[in-house]
Amino acid sequence: MSEDYSFLPPLQAEIAAVIGLYATMKLAAEWGGCEIYIPARAPDGHWLVQSIGRKATDELCAYFAAHIEGDERCAHHGVKIMFPLGQAGSREKARRRAIELLDKGASLREAARGSGLHQRTIQNIRAKLRSERAGTSTALARKSS
């Protein structure tokens, strides 16, 4: 009988069925909200092996490996996935942390990892900040004229 992971977001539930809840939550804590690449095979020393161990990494890679048939051979490729967010805590606190990181020059990925928000959310926050700051600069320029 398989475990019931219906309390998780669908992709996390799917991954938990493959590698277990502990390894899935570890990935969510480290990479939730980020686009990650799951290779067809991960060498020793790969970040996945370091994060969740060899057995879980091999299971995850095998599960996501895409098999492409053609010219009498089978090529094995990895896939990019947007890893779902785990329980990242207060959304407002996460947004404040994202803004701090962006102000310090963090990339979208770094801000996503540091705040627990999706890269897409970070992208939207950055765009809004730029727009607001541009509006403030324009308003200040008008006042001084």
C-alpha positions in Angstrom: 0.0 0.0 0.0 1.5 3.4 -1.0 1.6 6.4 1.3 -1.1 9.1 0.9 0.6 12.4 0.1 -2.5 14.3 -1.0 -1.8 17.0 1.6 1.1 18.1 -0.6 1.0 20.1 -3.8 0.6 17.6 -6.7 4.2 17.6 -8.0 5.5 17.3 -4.4 3.1 14.4 -3.8 4.3 12.7 -7.0 8.0 13.2 -6.0 7.3 12.0 -2.4 5.8 8.8 -3.8 9.1 8.2 -5.6 11.7 9.3 -3.0 9.8 9.6 0.3 8.5 12.4 2.3 11.8 13.3 4.1 13.8 13.7 0.9 11.0 15.6 -0.7 10.7 18.1 2.2 14.5 18.5 2.2 14.4 19.5 -1.5 11.4 21.8 -0.9 13.3 23.5 1.9 16.4 24.0 -0.2 14.9 24.5 -3.7 11.2 25.3 -3.3 10.1 27.8 -5.8 13.1 27.4 -8.0 13.5 25.8 -11.4 15.9 22.9 -11.0 17.4 20.4 -13.4 17.0 16.7 -12.7 19.6 14.9 -14.8 19.1 11.4 -16.2 22.0 10.3 -14.0 23.8 12.3 -11.3 27.5 11.7 -10.6 28.9 11.5 -7.1 29.3 15.0 -5.7 26.2 16.3 -7.6 24.1 18.7 -5.5 21.2 16.2 -5.5 23.4 13.4 -4.1 24.7 15.8 -1.5 21.2 16.9 -0.6 19.1 13.7 -0.5 21.6 10.9 -0.9 22.5 8.5 -3.6 19.5 6.2 -3.4 16.9 8.9 -3.5 18.8 10.8 -6.3 19.0 7.6 -8.4 15.2 7.1 -7.9 14.4 10.7 -8.7 16.6 10.8 -11.8 15.2 7.5 -13.1 11.7 8.7 -12.6 12.1 12.0 -14.5 14.5 10.7 -17.2 13.0 11.3 -20.6 13.5 8.6 -23.1 13.7 9.8 -26.7 13.7 7.1 -29.4 15.3 7.7 -32.7 18.0 6.4 -35.1 18.1 3.0 -33.3 19.3 4.4 -30.1 17.8 5.7 -26.9 19.0 9.0 -25.6 18.5 9.8 -21.9 17.9 13.4 -21.0 17.1 15.1 -17.7 14.3 17.6 -17.2 13.8 21.0 -15.7 11.0 21.3 -13.1 9.7 24.2 -11.0 10.0 22.6 -7.6 6.9 23.5 -5.5 7.3 25.6 -2.5 7.3 23.9 0.9 6.0 25.4 4.1 8.1 28.6 3.7 6.5 30.5 6.6 4.9 33.9 6.6 4.4 35.2 3.0 4.9 38.8 4.1 8.1 37.9 5.9 9.3 36.0 2.7 8.5 39.1 0.5 10.5 41.4 2.8 13.4 39.0 2.7 13.2 38.8 -1.1 13.3 42.6 -1.3 16.3 42.7 1.0 18.1 40.1 -1.2 17.2 41.9 -4.4 18.5 45.2 -3.0 21.8 43.5 -2.2 22.1 42.4 -5.8 20.9 38.8 -5.5 19.8 37.0 -8.7 16.2 35.7 -9.1 17.3 32.3 -8.1 19.3 33.4 -5.1 16.4 35.6 -3.9 13.9 32.7 -4.4 16.1 30.3 -2.4 16.8 32.9 0.3 13.1 33.9 0.7 11.2 30.7 0.0 9.3 32.2 -2.8 9.0 31.1 -6.5 11.4 32.7 -9.0 8.3 34.0 -10.8 7.1 35.7 -7.7 10.6 37.2 -7.3 10.5 38.4 -10.9 7.2 40.1 -10.2 8.4 41.7 -7.0 11.5 43.0 -8.8 9.4 44.4 -11.7 7.1 46.1 -9.2 10.0 47.6 -7.3 11.6 48.9 -10.5 8.3 50.4 -11.5 7.7 52.0 -8.1 11.2 53.3 -7.9 11.1 54.7 -11.4 7.8 56.4 -10.5 9.4 57.9 -7.4 12.3 59.2 -9.4 10.0 60.7 -12.0 7.9 62.4 -9.2 11.0 63.8 -7.5 12.3 65.1 -10.9 8.9 66.9 -11.5 9.0 68.5 -8.0 12.5 69.9 -8.5 11.6 71.4 -11.8 
